[in-house]
Amino acid sequence: MVEISEQDVADERKRETALRSEAARGDLRQAMMTAFCNVLHGTQLPPMNVLVLAAEALGSIYTEIADAHCCDDACPCGWRARPEADVKVLQKALARVVPAASTIDLRIAPVAGRS
C-alpha cells in the first residue's frame, strides 16, 4: 500500500485550487467581456467610459459582499472585509494583467530632425 504524506495532500489541494481558480478566471472574463461588449454597442459610449463603469460595478459588488460579511455569524467562510488592503489587492491584480506603458529611453532613441 502506498502511503500519502500530508505534503502530498497539501500539494494536491493547491493544484485543485489553481485549476478551479483558472476556470473561474475564464468564466468571469467571458461574462465581463460579454457585458462590456453589450454596453459598448448598446450605448455607443467610449471604451474607457465603459471600463470605468465596469470598475465601479466591481466596487459595488465588493461593497455588497463586504456588507454581507460584516457580522461574526454572517457567513461560515470566515472572510472579513479590509477595504484598504482589499483595494490594494484588486489594484495589484489589475496592474498584473495590464502591460506597463513603455517609455522611450532618450539615451538610446534615434536622433530625429536636423543634425
HUURSUL-V183678 format. One record per residue. RES is the residue in three letters. D_FIRST is the distance of its C-alpha to the first C-alpha in Angstrom with 1 decimal. Layout:
{{RES | D_FIRST} {RES | D_FIRST}}
This chain:
{{MET | 0.0} {VAL | 3.8} {GLU | 6.4} {ILE | 9.6} {SER | 12.7} {GLU | 16.0} {GLN | 17.6} {ASP | 15.4} {VAL | 16.2} {ALA | 19.8} {ASP | 20.1} {GLU | 18.9} {ARG | 21.5} {LYS | 24.1} {ARG | 23.6} {GLU | 23.9} {THR | 27.0} {ALA | 28.5} {LEU | 28.2} {ARG | 29.7} {SER | 32.4} {GLU | 33.3} {ALA | 33.7} {ALA | 35.8} {ARG | 37.9} {GLY | 38.7} {ASP | 39.6} {LEU | 41.8} {ARG | 43.4} {GLN | 44.3} {ALA | 45.7} {MET | 47.7} {MET | 49.0} {THR | 50.1} {ALA | 51.9} {PHE | 53.4} {CYS | 54.8} {ASN | 56.2} {VAL | 58.0} {LEU | 59.2} {HIS | 60.7} {GLY | 61.9} {THR | 63.7} {GLN | 64.7} {LEU | 63.9} {PRO | 63.1} {PRO | 59.4} {MET | 59.4} {ASN | 60.9} {VAL | 58.1} {LEU | 55.5} {VAL | 57.1} {LEU | 57.0} {ALA | 53.3} {ALA | 52.8} {GLU | 54.9} {ALA | 52.9} {LEU | 49.6} {GLY | 51.3} {SER | 52.4} {ILE | 48.9} {TYR | 47.6} {THR | 50.4} {GLU | 49.6} {ILE | 45.9} {ALA | 46.9} {ASP | 49.3} {ALA | 46.8} {HIS | 44.6} {CYS | 47.4} {CYS | 46.8} {ASP | 44.1} {ASP | 43.1} {ALA | 43.8} {CYS | 40.3} {PRO | 36.8} {CYS | 35.6} {GLY | 37.4} {TRP | 39.1} {ARG | 42.5} {ALA | 45.1} {ARG | 46.5} {PRO | 49.1} {GLU | 50.2} {ALA | 46.7} {ASP | 45.5} {VAL | 48.5} {LYS | 47.7} {VAL | 44.1} {LEU | 45.6} {GLN | 48.2} {LYS | 45.6} {ALA | 43.6} {LEU | 46.8} {ALA | 47.8} {ARG | 44.4} {VAL | 45.1} {VAL | 48.9} {PRO | 50.0} {ALA | 52.2} {ALA | 55.8} {SER | 56.7} {THR | 59.6} {ILE | 62.0} {ASP | 62.4} {LEU | 66.1} {ARG | 65.9} {ILE | 64.4} {ALA | 65.9} {PRO | 68.5} {VAL | 72.1} {ALA | 73.8} {GLY | 77.5} {ARG | 80.4} {SER | 79.9}}
